[in-house]
Amino acid sequence: MAKYKIVVLPGDGIGPEVIKEALKVLGIIEENFNTINFEFIEYECGGQYWLKMNRKEEWPVEAYETCKNESDAILLGAIGWTDPATGKTVSYPDGKMVGLDILFGLRFGLDLYANIRPTKLYEGIQHKISGEFKQVWKPKNVDFVSIRENTEDLYADTHGYLKRNESIEVATDCRLITRKGSERVIKYAFEYCKRRNKGSPKDGKLRVTCVDKSNVTAGCKLFRKIYQEIAPKYPNIEQDYAFIDAFTQWIIRTPEWFDVCVIPNMFGDIATDLAAVLQGSLGMAASGNVGDTHGMFEPIHGSAPKHTGKNIINPIATISATQMMLEWLSIKNNNDSELNKASNLIEEAIGLVLKEGRVRTYDLGGNSSTSAVGDAICQKLKEISSS
């Protein structure tokens, strides 16, 4: 029996609530697959932990080394907390949110250079458009993946201030895009497209869309140039281009055109949050941060302090993140068929529960609890695992 060490970082706010449901799902996988076993190593972390520890540490001192040297994968809930005493985000004196050192420390420290963000619409999901829940996009037309560069751009540590008499007069953020960073994420996108082997819902063609602002910025000119160097090495995958401003309206108007998109860091962060509208809500949007040796998986949504403890948050993004984690572990372990099967079953269980429509949280037009959704997916997973 293979044992996989998973570092669990529930984090702040609703993080522990959604992580709890994801761990329930992984428990069902263990019960139904004799070859899969998990060892969960859990650490408190984030703004709430920082306050609890009298502002001395964001997470235990050994946590990073465990993530780096012992884990097979990392599962993260959410980071960031609002202090009930002040109503303000828990931050350092310079304004940086407490917890970002964890998130960026793992992305940069473990070289998690590719951020994978699937955008898939399941049957039965209604969209809240203009204040009403209704069907806008057809599920068959929304199924693409964005590969976002994850270690450069405006998130690199190139920030600075110009002060005069202790007053900040100028703030700078230098956008850093390198050949190395661009090459590896663009190659990853083409390899991902080849492995995914789905193609565009519109015409079935394998397609990688390069999303940038190369008509204006130097960094994007380099990004597109490198894309054009790499693309010919994949003759079975169609080249495609979009400027980021046009892309934001094209994914809403004609999402069926897209298969895999590769995007620089900052643009990718914004565009994929917008793409979550196509899925129904941020509560449906999962992501994976992966490099050559490590992987961290999380929902896109934040810690939602105002909803903490109410048992109303959609756990599906986090459950989908566990599905992505198992898929990644399968690839990492020589395309392990059992891990791949387990990953597919989780996705199938989510789809069946949503299609039935009996259980859904407020963001999807229902009133079910977080735990009720998790229980329904676990029950469905049991049924299809034994069939």
SULPE-V686368 format. One record per residue. N is the residue number from 1. RES is the residue in one small letter. SS is DSSP state (a for helix, b for strand, c for the rest). PHI is phi in radians with two decimals (NA if undefined). BURIAL is + if it has 9 or more other C-alpha atoms within 8 Angstrom, else -. Layout:
n=N res=RES ss=SS phi=PHI burial=BURIAL
n=N res=RES ss=SS phi=PHI burial=BURIAL
//
This chain:
n=1 res=m ss=c phi=NA burial=-
n=2 res=a ss=b phi=-1.45 burial=-
n=3 res=k ss=b phi=-1.96 burial=-
n=4 res=y ss=b phi=-1.98 burial=+
n=5 res=k ss=b phi=-1.51 burial=+
n=6 res=i ss=b phi=-2.01 burial=+
n=7 res=v ss=b phi=-1.41 burial=+
n=8 res=v ss=b phi=-1.90 burial=+
n=9 res=l ss=b phi=-2.10 burial=+
n=10 res=p ss=b phi=-1.07 burial=+
n=11 res=g ss=b phi=1.37 burial=+
n=12 res=d ss=c phi=-1.81 burial=+
n=13 res=g ss=c phi=0.95 burial=+
n=14 res=i ss=c phi=-1.36 burial=+
n=15 res=g ss=a phi=-0.87 burial=+
n=16 res=p ss=a phi=-1.04 burial=+
n=17 res=e ss=a phi=-1.19 burial=+
n=18 res=v ss=a phi=-1.34 burial=+
n=19 res=i ss=a phi=-1.09 burial=+
n=20 res=k ss=a phi=-0.99 burial=-
n=21 res=e ss=a phi=-1.21 burial=+
n=22 res=a ss=a phi=-1.12 burial=+
n=23 res=l ss=a phi=-1.19 burial=-
n=24 res=k ss=a phi=-1.08 burial=+
n=25 res=v ss=a phi=-1.13 burial=+
n=26 res=l ss=a phi=-1.12 burial=+
n=27 res=g ss=a phi=-1.11 burial=-
n=28 res=i ss=a phi=-1.15 burial=+
n=29 res=i ss=a phi=-1.06 burial=+
n=30 res=e ss=a phi=-1.04 burial=+
n=31 res=e ss=a phi=-1.13 burial=-
n=32 res=n ss=a phi=-1.83 burial=+
n=33 res=f ss=c phi=-2.23 burial=+
n=34 res=n ss=c phi=-1.16 burial=-
n=35 res=t ss=c phi=-1.65 burial=-
n=36 res=i ss=b phi=-2.07 burial=+
n=37 res=n ss=b phi=-2.45 burial=+
n=38 res=f ss=b phi=-2.03 burial=+
n=39 res=e ss=b phi=-2.02 burial=-
n=40 res=f ss=b phi=-1.67 burial=-
n=41 res=i ss=b phi=-2.00 burial=-
n=42 res=e ss=b phi=-1.84 burial=-
n=43 res=y ss=c phi=-2.26 burial=+
n=44 res=e ss=c phi=-1.16 burial=+
n=45 res=c ss=b phi=-2.90 burial=+
n=46 res=g ss=c phi=1.83 burial=+
n=47 res=g ss=a phi=-1.14 burial=+
n=48 res=q ss=a phi=-1.14 burial=+
n=49 res=y ss=a phi=-1.14 burial=+
n=50 res=w ss=a phi=-1.04 burial=+
n=51 res=l ss=a phi=-1.14 burial=-
n=52 res=k ss=a phi=-1.04 burial=-
n=53 res=m ss=c phi=-1.63 burial=-
n=54 res=n ss=c phi=0.99 burial=-
n=55 res=r ss=c phi=1.06 burial=-
n=56 res=k ss=c phi=-1.79 burial=-
n=57 res=e ss=c phi=-2.72 burial=+
n=58 res=e ss=c phi=-1.48 burial=+
n=59 res=w ss=b phi=-2.80 burial=+
n=60 res=p ss=c phi=-1.00 burial=+
n=61 res=v ss=c phi=-1.05 burial=-
n=62 res=e ss=c phi=-1.51 burial=-
n=63 res=a ss=a phi=-1.10 burial=+
n=64 res=y ss=a phi=-1.10 burial=-
n=65 res=e ss=a phi=-1.11 burial=-
n=66 res=t ss=a phi=-1.14 burial=+
n=67 res=c ss=a phi=-1.03 burial=+
n=68 res=k ss=a phi=-1.32 burial=+
n=69 res=n ss=a phi=-1.89 burial=-
n=70 res=e ss=c phi=-2.09 burial=-
n=71 res=s ss=c phi=-1.43 burial=+
n=72 res=d ss=c phi=-1.58 burial=+
n=73 res=a ss=b phi=-2.87 burial=+
n=74 res=i ss=b phi=-2.20 burial=+
n=75 res=l ss=b phi=-2.08 burial=+
n=76 res=l ss=b phi=-1.99 burial=+
n=77 res=g ss=b phi=-1.51 burial=+
n=78 res=a ss=b phi=-2.82 burial=+
n=79 res=i ss=c phi=-2.20 burial=+
n=80 res=g ss=c phi=2.09 burial=+
n=81 res=w ss=c phi=-2.51 burial=+
n=82 res=t ss=b phi=-1.75 burial=+
n=83 res=d ss=c phi=-1.24 burial=+
n=84 res=p ss=c phi=-1.03 burial=-
n=85 res=a ss=c phi=-1.26 burial=-
n=86 res=t ss=c phi=-2.04 burial=-
n=87 res=g ss=c phi=1.32 burial=-
n=88 res=k ss=c phi=-1.93 burial=-
n=89 res=t ss=b phi=-1.07 burial=+
n=90 res=v ss=c phi=-1.20 burial=+
n=91 res=s ss=b phi=-2.42 burial=+
n=92 res=y ss=c phi=-1.40 burial=-
n=93 res=p ss=c phi=-0.96 burial=-
n=94 res=d ss=c phi=-1.44 burial=-
n=95 res=g ss=c phi=1.67 burial=-
n=96 res=k ss=c phi=-1.24 burial=-
n=97 res=m ss=b phi=-1.13 burial=+
n=98 res=v ss=c phi=-1.18 burial=+
n=99 res=g ss=c phi=2.03 burial=+
n=100 res=l ss=a phi=-1.12 burial=+
n=101 res=d ss=a phi=-1.12 burial=-
n=102 res=i ss=a phi=-1.24 burial=+
n=103 res=l ss=a phi=-1.07 burial=+
n=104 res=f ss=a phi=-1.31 burial=+
n=105 res=g ss=a phi=-1.06 burial=+
n=106 res=l ss=a phi=-1.31 burial=+
n=107 res=r ss=a phi=-1.08 burial=+
n=108 res=f ss=a phi=-1.43 burial=+
n=109 res=g ss=a phi=-1.15 burial=-
n=110 res=l ss=c phi=-1.68 burial=+
n=111 res=d ss=c phi=0.95 burial=+
n=112 res=l ss=c phi=-1.51 burial=+
n=113 res=y ss=c phi=-1.45 burial=+
n=114 res=a ss=b phi=-2.06 burial=+
n=115 res=n ss=b phi=-1.81 burial=+
n=116 res=i ss=b phi=-1.74 burial=+
n=117 res=r ss=b phi=-2.27 burial=+
n=118 res=p ss=b phi=-1.26 burial=+
n=119 res=t ss=b phi=-2.15 burial=+
n=120 res=k ss=b phi=-2.32 burial=+
n=121 res=l ss=c phi=-1.76 burial=+
n=122 res=y ss=c phi=-1.50 burial=+
n=123 res=e ss=c phi=-1.09 burial=-
n=124 res=g ss=c phi=1.66 burial=-
n=125 res=i ss=c phi=-1.49 burial=+
n=126 res=q ss=c phi=-1.77 burial=+
n=127 res=h ss=b phi=-1.85 burial=+
n=128 res=k ss=b phi=-1.57 burial=+
n=129 res=i ss=b phi=-2.02 burial=-
n=130 res=s ss=c phi=0.96 burial=-
n=131 res=g ss=c phi=1.44 burial=-
n=132 res=e ss=b phi=-2.15 burial=-
n=133 res=f ss=b phi=-1.55 burial=+
n=134 res=k ss=b phi=-2.73 burial=-
n=135 res=q ss=c phi=-1.52 burial=-
n=136 res=v ss=c phi=-1.98 burial=-
n=137 res=w ss=c phi=-1.87 burial=-
n=138 res=k ss=c phi=-1.45 burial=-
n=139 res=p ss=a phi=-0.91 burial=+
n=140 res=k ss=a phi=-1.15 burial=-
n=141 res=n ss=a phi=-1.64 burial=+
n=142 res=v ss=c phi=-2.10 burial=+
n=143 res=d ss=b phi=-2.86 burial=+
n=144 res=f ss=b phi=-2.38 burial=+
n=145 res=v ss=b phi=-2.25 burial=+
n=146 res=s ss=b phi=-1.79 burial=+
n=147 res=i ss=b phi=-1.86 burial=+
n=148 res=r ss=b phi=-1.79 burial=+
n=149 res=e ss=b phi=-1.08 burial=+
n=150 res=n ss=c phi=-2.20 burial=+
n=151 res=t ss=c phi=-2.29 burial=+
n=152 res=e ss=c phi=-2.29 burial=+
n=153 res=d ss=b phi=1.16 burial=+
n=154 res=l ss=c phi=-1.28 burial=+
n=155 res=y ss=c phi=-1.58 burial=+
n=156 res=a ss=c phi=-1.17 burial=+
n=157 res=d ss=c phi=-1.42 burial=-
n=158 res=t ss=c phi=-2.18 burial=+
n=159 res=h ss=b phi=-1.49 burial=-
n=160 res=g ss=b phi=-2.83 burial=-
n=161 res=y ss=b phi=-2.34 burial=+
n=162 res=l ss=b phi=-1.96 burial=-
n=163 res=k ss=b phi=-1.91 burial=+
n=164 res=r ss=b phi=-2.40 burial=-
n=165 res=n ss=c phi=0.94 burial=-
n=166 res=e ss=c phi=1.22 burial=-
n=167 res=s ss=b phi=-1.79 burial=-
n=168 res=i ss=b phi=-1.31 burial=+
n=169 res=e ss=b phi=-1.76 burial=-
n=170 res=v ss=b phi=-2.46 burial=-
n=171 res=a ss=b phi=-2.14 burial=+
n=172 res=t ss=b phi=-2.17 burial=-
n=173 res=d ss=b phi=-2.34 burial=-
n=174 res=c ss=c phi=-1.51 burial=-
n=175 res=r ss=c phi=-1.45 burial=+
n=176 res=l ss=b phi=-1.92 burial=+
n=177 res=i ss=c phi=-2.26 burial=+
n=178 res=t ss=c phi=-1.99 burial=+
n=179 res=r ss=a phi=-1.07 burial=+
n=180 res=k ss=a phi=-1.03 burial=-
n=181 res=g ss=a phi=-1.08 burial=+
n=182 res=s ss=a phi=-1.23 burial=+
n=183 res=e ss=a phi=-1.00 burial=+
n=184 res=r ss=a phi=-1.26 burial=-
n=185 res=v ss=a phi=-1.32 burial=+
n=186 res=i ss=a phi=-1.20 burial=+
n=187 res=k ss=a phi=-1.05 burial=+
n=188 res=y ss=a phi=-1.05 burial=+
n=189 res=a ss=a phi=-1.10 burial=+
n=190 res=f ss=a phi=-1.18 burial=+
n=191 res=e ss=a phi=-1.14 burial=-
n=192 res=y ss=a phi=-1.11 burial=+
n=193 res=c ss=a phi=-1.06 burial=+
n=194 res=k ss=a phi=-1.11 burial=+
n=195 res=r ss=a phi=-1.24 burial=-
n=196 res=r ss=a phi=-1.10 burial=-
n=197 res=n ss=c phi=0.94 burial=-
n=198 res=k ss=c phi=-1.79 burial=+
n=199 res=g ss=c phi=1.49 burial=+
n=200 res=s ss=c phi=-1.21 burial=+
n=201 res=p ss=c phi=-1.02 burial=+
n=202 res=k ss=c phi=-1.23 burial=-
n=203 res=d ss=c phi=-2.33 burial=-
n=204 res=g ss=c phi=1.34 burial=-
n=205 res=k ss=c phi=-1.40 burial=+
n=206 res=l ss=c phi=-1.21 burial=+
n=207 res=r ss=b phi=-2.59 burial=+
n=208 res=v ss=b phi=-2.03 burial=+
n=209 res=t ss=b phi=-1.67 burial=+
n=210 res=c ss=b phi=-1.54 burial=+
n=211 res=v ss=b phi=-1.86 burial=+
n=212 res=d ss=b phi=-2.79 burial=+
n=213 res=k ss=c phi=-2.34 burial=+
n=214 res=s ss=c phi=-1.28 burial=+
n=215 res=n ss=c phi=-1.40 burial=-
n=216 res=v ss=c phi=-2.27 burial=-
n=217 res=t ss=c phi=-1.77 burial=-
n=218 res=a ss=a phi=-1.14 burial=-
n=219 res=g ss=a phi=-1.05 burial=+
n=220 res=c ss=a phi=-1.27 burial=+
n=221 res=k ss=a phi=-1.05 burial=+
n=222 res=l ss=a phi=-1.14 burial=+
n=223 res=f ss=a phi=-1.00 burial=+
n=224 res=r ss=a phi=-1.20 burial=+
n=225 res=k ss=a phi=-1.02 burial=-
n=226 res=i ss=a phi=-1.20 burial=+
n=227 res=y ss=a phi=-0.97 burial=+
n=228 res=q ss=a phi=-1.22 burial=-
n=229 res=e ss=a phi=-1.35 burial=-
n=230 res=i ss=a phi=-1.48 burial=+
n=231 res=a ss=a phi=-0.93 burial=+
n=232 res=p ss=c phi=-1.08 burial=-
n=233 res=k ss=c phi=-1.32 burial=-
n=234 res=y ss=c phi=-2.18 burial=-
n=235 res=p ss=c phi=-1.12 burial=-
n=236 res=n ss=c phi=-1.54 burial=-
n=237 res=i ss=c phi=-2.00 burial=+
n=238 res=e ss=b phi=-1.28 burial=+
n=239 res=q ss=b phi=-1.39 burial=+
n=240 res=d ss=b phi=-2.69 burial=-
n=241 res=y ss=b phi=-2.39 burial=-
n=242 res=a ss=b phi=-2.67 burial=+
n=243 res=f ss=b phi=-1.32 burial=+
n=244 res=i ss=a phi=-1.03 burial=+
n=245 res=d ss=a phi=-1.17 burial=-
n=246 res=a ss=a phi=-1.22 burial=-
n=247 res=f ss=a phi=-1.01 burial=+
n=248 res=t ss=a phi=-1.11 burial=+
n=249 res=q ss=a phi=-1.58 burial=-
n=250 res=w ss=a phi=-1.17 burial=+
n=251 res=i ss=a phi=-1.19 burial=+
n=252 res=i ss=a phi=-1.47 burial=+
n=253 res=r ss=a phi=-1.36 burial=-
n=254 res=t ss=c phi=-2.39 burial=-
n=255 res=p ss=a phi=-1.08 burial=+
n=256 res=e ss=a phi=-1.17 burial=+
n=257 res=w ss=a phi=-1.27 burial=+
n=258 res=f ss=c phi=-1.68 burial=+
n=259 res=d ss=c phi=-2.03 burial=+
n=260 res=v ss=b phi=-2.26 burial=+
n=261 res=c ss=b phi=-2.14 burial=+
n=262 res=v ss=b phi=-2.06 burial=+
n=263 res=i ss=b phi=-2.48 burial=+
n=264 res=p ss=c phi=-1.06 burial=+
n=265 res=n ss=a phi=-0.97 burial=+
n=266 res=m ss=a phi=-1.12 burial=+
n=267 res=f ss=a phi=-1.04 burial=+
n=268 res=g ss=a phi=-1.13 burial=+
n=269 res=d ss=a phi=-1.08 burial=+
n=270 res=i ss=a phi=-1.22 burial=-
n=271 res=a ss=a phi=-1.13 burial=+
n=272 res=t ss=a phi=-1.34 burial=+
n=273 res=d ss=a phi=-1.16 burial=+
n=274 res=l ss=a phi=-1.09 burial=+
n=275 res=a ss=a phi=-1.09 burial=+
n=276 res=a ss=a phi=-1.07 burial=+
n=277 res=v ss=a phi=-1.01 burial=+
n=278 res=l ss=a phi=-1.15 burial=+
n=279 res=q ss=a phi=-1.58 burial=+
n=280 res=g ss=c phi=2.07 burial=+
n=281 res=s ss=c phi=-3.11 burial=+
n=282 res=l ss=a phi=-1.10 burial=+
n=283 res=g ss=a phi=-1.17 burial=+
n=284 res=m ss=a phi=-1.84 burial=+
n=285 res=a ss=c phi=-1.74 burial=+
n=286 res=a ss=b phi=-1.89 burial=+
n=287 res=s ss=b phi=-2.62 burial=+
n=288 res=g ss=b phi=-2.22 burial=+
n=289 res=n ss=b phi=-1.93 burial=+
n=290 res=v ss=b phi=-2.29 burial=+
n=291 res=g ss=c phi=-2.26 burial=+
n=292 res=d ss=c phi=-1.31 burial=-
n=293 res=t ss=c phi=-2.26 burial=-
n=294 res=h ss=c phi=-2.15 burial=+
n=295 res=g ss=b phi=-2.57 burial=+
n=296 res=m ss=b phi=-2.24 burial=+
n=297 res=f ss=b phi=-2.22 burial=+
n=298 res=e ss=b phi=-2.79 burial=+
n=299 res=p ss=b phi=-1.32 burial=+
n=300 res=i ss=c phi=-1.30 burial=+
n=301 res=h ss=c phi=-1.15 burial=-
n=302 res=g ss=c phi=-1.58 burial=-
n=303 res=s ss=c phi=-1.56 burial=+
n=304 res=a ss=c phi=0.73 burial=-
n=305 res=p ss=a phi=-0.92 burial=+
n=306 res=k ss=a phi=-1.19 burial=-
n=307 res=h ss=a phi=-1.78 burial=+
n=308 res=t ss=c phi=-1.06 burial=+
n=309 res=g ss=c phi=1.40 burial=-
n=310 res=k ss=c phi=-1.62 burial=-
n=311 res=n ss=c phi=1.04 burial=+
n=312 res=i ss=c phi=-2.15 burial=+
n=313 res=i ss=c phi=-1.40 burial=+
n=314 res=n ss=c phi=-1.23 burial=+
n=315 res=p ss=c phi=-1.59 burial=+
n=316 res=i ss=a phi=-1.17 burial=+
n=317 res=a ss=a phi=-1.03 burial=+
n=318 res=t ss=a phi=-1.27 burial=+
n=319 res=i ss=a phi=-1.14 burial=+
n=320 res=s ss=a phi=-1.13 burial=+
n=321 res=a ss=a phi=-1.11 burial=+
n=322 res=t ss=a phi=-1.19 burial=+
n=323 res=q ss=a phi=-1.09 burial=+
n=324 res=m ss=a phi=-1.11 burial=+
n=325 res=m ss=a phi=-1.07 burial=+
n=326 res=l ss=a phi=-1.18 burial=+
n=327 res=e ss=a phi=-1.08 burial=+
n=328 res=w ss=a phi=-1.15 burial=+
n=329 res=l ss=a phi=-1.11 burial=+
n=330 res=s ss=a phi=-1.06 burial=+
n=331 res=i ss=a phi=-1.08 burial=+
n=332 res=k ss=a phi=-1.09 burial=-
n=333 res=n ss=c phi=-1.83 burial=-
n=334 res=n ss=c phi=0.98 burial=-
n=335 res=n ss=c phi=0.97 burial=-
n=336 res=d ss=c phi=-0.94 burial=+
n=337 res=s ss=a phi=-1.23 burial=-
n=338 res=e ss=a phi=-1.22 burial=+
n=339 res=l ss=a phi=-1.10 burial=+
n=340 res=n ss=a phi=-1.14 burial=+
n=341 res=k ss=a phi=-1.11 burial=-
n=342 res=a ss=a phi=-1.09 burial=+
n=343 res=s ss=a phi=-1.06 burial=+
n=344 res=n ss=a phi=-1.12 burial=+
n=345 res=l ss=a phi=-1.18 burial=+
n=346 res=i ss=a phi=-1.08 burial=+
n=347 res=e ss=a phi=-1.07 burial=+
n=348 res=e ss=a phi=-1.12 burial=-
n=349 res=a ss=a phi=-1.11 burial=+
n=350 res=i ss=a phi=-1.03 burial=+
n=351 res=g ss=a phi=-1.07 burial=+
n=352 res=l ss=a phi=-1.19 burial=+
n=353 res=v ss=a phi=-1.09 burial=+
n=354 res=l ss=a phi=-1.20 burial=+
n=355 res=k ss=a phi=-1.13 burial=+
n=356 res=e ss=a phi=-1.15 burial=-
n=357 res=g ss=c phi=1.33 burial=-
n=358 res=r ss=c phi=-1.39 burial=-
n=359 res=v ss=c phi=-2.21 burial=+
n=360 res=r ss=c phi=-2.80 burial=+
n=361 res=t ss=c phi=-1.46 burial=+
n=362 res=y ss=a phi=-1.03 burial=+
n=363 res=d ss=a phi=-1.19 burial=+
n=364 res=l ss=a phi=-1.91 burial=+
n=365 res=g ss=c phi=1.61 burial=+
n=366 res=g ss=c phi=-1.89 burial=+
n=367 res=n ss=c phi=-2.42 burial=+
n=368 res=s ss=c phi=-1.31 burial=+
n=369 res=s ss=c phi=-1.46 burial=+
n=370 res=t ss=a phi=-0.97 burial=+
n=371 res=s ss=a phi=-1.18 burial=-
n=372 res=a ss=a phi=-1.14 burial=+
n=373 res=v ss=a phi=-1.14 burial=+
n=374 res=g ss=a phi=-1.03 burial=+
n=375 res=d ss=a phi=-1.11 burial=+
n=376 res=a ss=a phi=-1.12 burial=+
n=377 res=i ss=a phi=-1.19 burial=+
n=378 res=c ss=a phi=-1.08 burial=+
n=379 res=q ss=a phi=-1.12 burial=-
n=380 res=k ss=a phi=-1.13 burial=+
n=381 res=l ss=a phi=-1.10 burial=+
n=382 res=k ss=a phi=-1.05 burial=+
n=383 res=e ss=a phi=-1.10 burial=-
n=384 res=i ss=a phi=-1.36 burial=+
n=385 res=s ss=a phi=-1.26 burial=-
n=386 res=s ss=a phi=-1.69 burial=-
n=387 res=s ss=c phi=-1.45 burial=-
//
